[in-house]
Amino acid sequence: MTRRGTAGGPEETAPDEPVGAALTTGALARRLGVAQTTLRTWERRYGIGPSHREEGRHRRWSPEDVARMENMCRLTAQGVAPAEAARLAMAADGRATDRAAPAPRPRTPGGFRDLPLGQVWPESRGLARAAVRLDASAVQAQLRAAVDAYGVVVAWEQIIAPTLHAVGRKWATADESYVEVEHLLSWHVSTVLRSVGASATVGASATVGTSSADGRPPVLLACMPDEQHSLPSEALWAALTERALPARIFGAALPKEALESAARRLGPAAVVLWSQSRETADMSMVRTLLALEWGVRGARSHPLVLLAGPGWADAPAEPGASRLTGLASGLALLESMYRASG
């Protein structure tokens, strides 16, 4: 049985695997909470993979293989570099560790037509073409032109995000040969988004206290404590500042205590929490924010907590917290919140 993977390819499934049975790669990935492509990358780079293979069948991971990979994940979670974590994990169960990991084959990205863009605007194709060429000047110019012509929301949803998704899907299925393309594109997207409304942000930063110049409490934008993907939050920040709405953004992986402290100090109208994957979607953080209150007795205020990103897709409903399903709809909700408050 198969189901579609995140990159569009078939993903092995093995529901109800008996305890102690050999696992498929898909079942092991679900058990470890990592992508199948990560397991394949570790095997290719560091030689840590299933001990035995059978011709004509999917690879199967024995209980000893599973224990080794669990050790690898535990070590990387503690900050050990993947290469060293693989060496230690293999040494722990007596596997030979002196063999060199297979050398990656040299690869060069093809043309932009190799990207799975689908039906997109011409500007997205032009941006993809410049990114694959690593033409930084053209990437920057096209991003700037898109934002100037259409505004942040349309530029993000119709041009920028489709290109980013296509590049991400490509490197995940092409031996990471497009990683440099994604990094260059992401860096320039971030640069352009941060330039939007810069003068308004400078003015807001000069204001004494926690509110904006007109007294409105800000929207607090933060990634979850273990979340490194910050571009969608930067897009929302740029859209808010484009409309002169007060916002504070804290970038990737803001620690839990720092996030709670920032919310207490700012007294935000809303807190938007971005989670890219279910591993970073921590409902305890949501409940902590919902329990916060400030103001004089009898007129206490609580933040509106909004959950953004695919990481929250399987999270249980939490009274008082709402899901955002996109940049345009999220911005519309926040704008209506400010209109309703006068």
N, C-alpha and C positions, 0 to 999 in steps of 0.2 A: 504494500500500500504506500502511496506517495501523496504528498501535498505540495503546494507551491511554496518555495522558499522566499526570503526577503529580497533576493536579487532576481526573482523570476524563474529560477531553475527548480527542478524537483528536489524536494527535501525528504529524506527517508524518515519514515515513522514506524515505530514499533510499540503500539499501545500495550499497556499492561505487561511489560517485560517481567518475567519471573525473577525473583531475587536470586542472584548468583549466576544468571544466564549471561551469555555474551551479548553485548549491546551493539546495535548499529551506530554509525556515526551520528545520525540524527537523534537517537535516544540518548547517547552520551552528551551531545551538545545541550539538550534540554536539561539533563541531570546537573550539568556543570553551570548552566546559565550563560553559555558562550555561544557564538555563532559557529556553524559547521566550517565556514571558511577560516576561522581562527584555528581550529584543530588541524586543518590541512596545512595552514601556513606554518604552524609549530612543527609538524612532521617534516615538511619540506626543508625548513631552515635549520632545525635543531636535531632532527633524527628521532624525535619522540613520537612513537605511533604504536599501532597494534603489533603484538609480537608475531602473530601468524596471519597469513592470508590464504584464502582458498580461491582457486581459479574459477571465474565465472560467477562469483557471488559477491555481494556487498561485503566490505570489510567489517569484521566483527571484533569487538573489544572485550577481552576476557576480564574477569574480576580483578586480576593483577594489573592489567592495563588501565582499568578504571581507577584503581587506587593510585597508580602512578600519576594519572592526569589530575586527580583530585589534589595530590600533593603539589603538582605544578601550579594549579590555580591558587592554592593556599599561599604558596611562596610569592607569586606575582602580586597577590592582593596585599602582601606585607611590604611590597616595594622592591622585591628582588627583580633584577633584569631578567627578561624571558630566557636569554641564552644560559645564564647561570642557574635559573630555576629549573630548566630542563636538565642540566648537568646534575644538579643535586637530586632531582626526582628520580633520574635513572640510576644514580649511584645508590640511592636508598634501597632499591630493590635488587641491586646486584647486576643490573644490566651493564654491558660494556659502554663506557662513556668516552673512550679515546678515539672512536671513529668520528671523522669529520662529518658534519651535517652536509647533506647534498648541496652543492653550489647552485644557487639560482641561475637559471638560464638568462643570458642577457636579452632583454626585450626592449623594444622601442614602441611607444604608442603609435597606433596608426593615425589616420586622419579623423576629423571630427565625425565623419559618416559612420565610424565604428561605434560611436556612442548611441545608446538606446534612447534617443530623444523622443521618438514618437511624433505625434502631431503637436507642434509647438510654434510659437511666433517666429518670424524670420530673425528678430533680434536675438532670440535664444540660440539659434543656429550660428549667428555671427559671433556671439559670445563664446560658444563652444569651440568654434574654429580658432579664435584667438587664444583661448586657454590651452588647447592641445598644442599649439605652436609655441606656448610659453612666452607669448608676446605681451609682456606686462603693460606696455603703454597702450596697446589696443584694448586689452581687458579693462583697464582703468577708464579709458575714454568711453567705451561702450556702456559700462556700468553707470558712469556719470550721466551720459546722454539718456539712458533709460529712466533714471530717477528724475531727471529734469523734465523729460517729456511726459511721463505718465504719473509721477508721484511714487512714493515708497510702496504703497499697497499693490498697485498694479505691476510695478516693476518687479517686486518680489514674487508675486504669485504667478505671473505670466512669463517672466524672463529668467530671473535669477534662480528661484527654487527649482524649476524643471532642469536647468543646466547642472546645478549642484547634484541633484538626485541622479541624473544620468551618469555623471562622472563617478559618483560614489558606487553606483551599481556596476560600472565597468571595472573599476580597480578591484572590487570584491570578487570578480570572476575572471580576472586576467592576470593572475600572479602579481597583483599590486603594481602593474606597470603604469598605472595612471595616478599613483599617489602624489607625485610631484605636481601633476595638473590640478588635483583637488586642493592641495595646499596653496598653490599660487592663487587659484581662483578664490578660495575662502579668504585669504589675506586681503585681497583687493576688495572683495565684497564688504568685509568688515571696515576697511578704510573708508569706503564711500558711505556706508551707513552712518559711521561716526561723524562724518562731515555734515550730515543733514541736520539742520537746525542748530548748528554750532553756536551761533550768536545767542539764540534763545537759551541754550544750556548754560553759557557763560553768565548770562543775566540771572538765571535761576540760582546758580552756584554762589553768586554774590549776595544772595538774600540771607539775612540773619534769621536763624530759627530753622524749623523743620518744614514749613509750608512754602508754597511758591510765592511769587511777588504779590499776587492778588489774594493770598490767604488760603488757597485751595490745597488740601493735603495731596501729596504725590501718589502716583502708582509706583510700587516697588517691584522691580523685575529682577528675578534671581534664578539661577540654575540650582538644581538640587545639589546637596553637598558632594556627591560623587559624580556629578554630571559635567562633562567637558565640552559638550556641544552648546555653544552660546549664540550662534548666528541668528536663530529664530527670535531669541530675546532681543538681540540688537536690532532686528527688523522692526519689532514692535516698539522699541524705544524710539527709533527714527521716525516711525509713523506718528507716535504721540507728540514728539517735539516738533514735527512738521506742522501739527495742528495747535501748537503752543499749549499743550496739556502737560502738566508737571509730572516728571518721572525721574526715578533714580534706578540705575542699573549697576549690578555688581559683578558681571562677568561670570566665568565658569567656576563651578565647584566651590561655592561659598559655604564654609563650615556651618553646621547647624546652630552652634551657639552665636556665631556672628550674625546669621540671618535673623535669629530671634531678637538679638540686641538691636539690629538695625530697625526692625519693625517696631520695637518699643520706643526707640528714639524718634522715629519719623512719624508715627501715628498715621500710616498710609490709608488712603481711601480704599485701596485694593492691593493685594499681593498676588503676582502672577508667578507661578512656579513651573519652570520648564524641566521636563524629563524626556530624554530621548529613548530610553529603554526601561523595561520593567525592573531591571536591577537597581535603578536609581530612584524609582518612584516610592518614596518612603511616606506612608500614611501617618506615621507618628509625628512627622514634621508638620503635616497639614493640621492635625489635631492640636498641636502646640500653638500654631498661629491662630486657629479659630478660638482658642481659650483666652487670647490676649484681650485686654481692654484698657482704655485710658479715658481721661476726662473726669469731670467733677461727678460726685455721687448723684445719682438720679438722672444723669445724662451721659452715661458711659457709651463709648464707641468701640466697635469691633471692626477689624478689617474684612473686606470681601476677599475670599481666597479663591483664586481661579487656577485651575490645573490645565496646563498646556503641554502638548507634545504626545507622541505615540506611547510613551512609557506608562501613561495613566489608563490605557485602553482597557486593561483587565483589572484595574484597581476597584475595590468596592466603593459604593456610593457613601459619601460622608455628608451628613446634614450640615448645611452652611457652605459647602464647597461646590463650585460649579466647574464644568468642563468647557474649555475653549476649543473650537474645532477648526480654526483658521485665523489668519491675520486680519482679514477684512471683518469677519464676524466679531472677533475679539475687540478690535478697535471700535466697532459700532457699539458694543456693549459698554465699553469704558466711556465713550463719548456720551451715551445716554445717561450713564451714572452721574456725570458732571452736570449735565443739563437738569436732571431731576433734583440735584442738590442746590440749584440756583446759581 
